[in-house]
Structure formats: structure tokens, C-alpha cells
Amino acid sequence: MKRFWQYLNPISRLGFKEYSLAFPLVATTVAVTLLELISIYLVSTPEAVGVYAIFVLLAVIIYFSLRDGVRGGYIATTLTISYYLYIIYSRNYIGERLSSGITTTIFLGVIYFLIASIIGGLKQLIDNLISKEGDEKKRLLTIIQQLPVGVMITDQYGQVTQVNHRIESILGVRVPLGYHIGKDDMILSGEFSGKPTTLSQSPLLHSLTTGKVVVDREFIIDRSDGRKVIISVSSSPITNRKGHIIAAASIISDITSQKELEARKDDFVNMASHELKTPITSLKLYIETLRVQLKPTQDQKQLKTIGFIENQTNRLQDLVNSLLDVSRLQTGKLVFQKDPFRLDKLVNEIVTGIRGTIKQKIVISGRKNITVKADKSRINQVIVNFLVNASKYSPENSQITIKYVVSDGQVIVGVQDQGIGIDKNQQKKVFDRLYQVTDAEEKTFPGLGLGLFISKEIIRHHRGKIWVESDKGQGSTFYFSLPI
Ligand code: ADP
């Protein structure tokens, strides 16, 4: 029944480009024959049928123009006109009646053909547009299916409208169309940052409710087959022209093997740095012993060589310590011993210690007597890192300024240099693990790109902030703030 209705209903056939020839031909012939039978057997004056015929057949023409396009309309029109001519012929019109009958038929014929052309033309235009959109959609769906990442699209209510095969292979469950992200939590049964996920943490729902884009949020999923997979989810809202959210799309990628590789690499670095620590400590002891043994001989050349060895060993020790700090940060084993101390005094101590070892002039400016409650040796580490960097990336004899200001219950420490500066789009990245600004001039500087990452983590653990202000070629000022 439904199919029959669909066959008859011209609106539900919009987008179909199968235009029937037989149906308008047969149906119009049936309509014309019925009209003729009515005029012969039911109506007293057979001529009177002409008026009804005009309206009935006009309706037939409109119907077939809508259902079968221009061709359907023309078939119905041709049959209609033929019927009018048949009426003129069969009723034996003569004289004035004949001429007025022919004029009316020609006039109606032109109007009917015009109507069939306009309605049929519009219908075909709409069909073309719909099928073009359909082709576009098909192309998009094919691309979505082929993507190496999982893609899920929902409507504004969180109901899945599109999903590709990759989703199933990542999550280990089939996500049926119509699945409700907000209600069923099959996909959400997992962990986010080690804790069980809640509905509000679903990136898709977040994008739907807030209109914001979520980038690379990591979840651990317990699949029904017992496998644990780590996925990275990004999602973004889809808005209409008025800016209203009409859908949301989510991209899910399986990052389990990438994470395993990272973990193995971290394990290796952790193990290697632990193994390196012991020989370096022994090396330093031997250097000290050697120095004591050489002292009485006063052999300056040898003492100088020992000095070099010691410097390089210290560098090595710093690198290994940085690696160890990073490992401890990742495993949450870096402990902070927070006690009150005078920050201004610490700065003075550091500057006194470092002055002889660098080729720039250091100036301190700021208030005296600032006490903070923090891990002194770790804050020391941050300031030294800032100063060493300032010296490393600045010309000789330039000036490095350490300034501190107190405002709004916090102290801000800044280390300013007159060095090479950092490009605006790299300023955030310098605090990332293993990040080093790469371009021909800076490549020559040794380092691992860990110092600022460790500093950032230290300051984060003290509920402070860390940032840089700089312009390429104009020097940099690295800041951190601590609550007082
Ligand atoms: P590194 O051991 O390479 O110095 P850091 O984490 O301390 O590692 O610094 C990361 C990167 O930030 C550096 O490689 C350098 O490119 C850039 N950088 C840090 N401090 C400065 C500075 N004062 N001036 C210019 N560039 C800097």
C-alpha cells in the first residue's frame, strides 16, 4: 500500500529521475474516455461536458507535469487537445461555433503547454538538485568510510546519523545509527585520565551543548573482548548559517600502540638515566681523588685538564638529572618539599654562584624581603634554567636582568635577556617536552629541550604560572609566578 501511494504521490517522487511514459498516456486516456462516457450517458447536454473537461484535464496535466516532468505534462496536454478536437468533430460544430471551438482549443492548448513546461521544468530542476546533493553526500560518505580514523556524526540531540567501519574496529562494538550518545553510555564506559568517564566528559556532548571544539582528549576503553585501548577523541559542532548547532562530528583514533611505544621509550630513558647516575657519581669521586693527589705536584696543566673533565662530568650529570626529573614527573614520583624561604636571598645566591661562569652581565632589580612557601631547590632549578638559557641564547657582554615584583598575592620573577628571541608561534611550544626551536642559527646550541618543560611542571605543582614574552631578534623575558 505504501509503495502504491509512493507511486502515485508526485511529492514523494521528488528526486526520482525515472519519468514514466506509459502511466500519463494510459491515465489521461482513461480520464478522457470517462469524461466522454459521462457526457454521453449522464449529462443531458453532451456539449456541457466541455467546461468540466477544462478543469479536470487541467488537473491531470498539472499532476503529470509534477509526477513525470515536462514529458508527462506534454503527453497529458496532447491527449487533452486531441479530445477537444474530437469533441468539435463528433458534435458536428459548424459556422461560428466551429471557429470559436477551434480558437478556444488553440488558446487552451498554448496555456496547457506553458503550464506543463513550467511545472515539469521546475520538477526536473528540483530532481537534479536533489540527486546532485545525493551524489555529493555519497561521495562524502565514501570518503568517511575509507578514513583511517573513526568518524561519528550525530544530530543536535546526540543521535548517531553517520558512523564509519573504523569506529567498530576501534571500540569493538557496533554503533548503530540512531544510537543515543546522551542516553546510552556504551561508548563512554571507559576511563578519562585514569578515572571513570562521566557523561559530561563525552567530547561529542560537550561540543553539542557548548558549541566548543574538543581536541585530542584521551580515554582508556575497556572493550568487551577484554582488550584495553587508548583512544584520542576530537569533536566539533556543526552549525547552520544562523550559527545554531545542528549536529556534531567526532573523530576517534586508536593511539594504543603509539602510547605503548612512548611508554617503552620512557622506560628506557628512565632505566638508562638511573644506570648512568651511579657511574657519574663514581667518576666525580675519582676526579676529586685525582685532584687531591695532584695538588702537591702543582702541575697546572694536569689540574686544568682535571678541571675540564670535571666540567664535562657536571654537564653530563645535569643532563642525566633532567632525564630523571622527567621520568619522575611522568610517574608522579617527583616530590616537593615546601618550606618558607626568602626568594630574594635565593636569587642573590644563584647570581653570585653563576656570575663567574657566564659571559653576560647580570643585574637584579626588585623588592627585598619576599618570602614564599615552596620547594627551594626546585625553584632554584627554575631560576638557574632561566639564567642558563638567557646566557646560552644571548651575545657575550650583553645584559641579563632578573626582576621580581609582588602584586595580587603573588610574586612574579622575570629573567630578561637581549638575545636571539623566540618567534611568536613557537613561544608556547618551548615549554613542551623535548622541544627546541629549530632554525639554522639555533641548531648550534646544545641541549635536550627538557629544562623549560621541567620548569613548567615545577611551577605548575606550586600553583604558579610560567610564560615568555619575546620577539624574534629582540631578546626574551621568561617569567614565573608563585603565590605568596
Ligand atoms: P634546552 O636545553 O634546549 O635549552 P629548554 O627547555 O631549556 O631546553 O629550552 C627549550 C628551547 O627554548 C630552547 O632549545 C631554545 O630554542 C628556546 N629558548 C629557551 N630559552 C630561550 C631564550 N632565553 N632565548 C631564546 N630561546 C630560548
Boltz pocket constraint, residues with backbone or C-beta under 6 A from the ligand:
constraints:
  - pocket:
      binder: B
      contacts: [[A, 385], [A, 386], [A, 389], [A, 390], [A, 391], [A, 393], [A, 417], [A, 419], [A, 420], [A, 421], [A, 422], [A, 430], [A, 432], [A, 435], [A, 436], [A, 437], [A, 438], [A, 442], [A, 445], [A, 446], [A, 447], [A, 448], [A, 449], [A, 450], [A, 451], [A, 452], [A, 453], [A, 476]]
      max_distance: 6.0
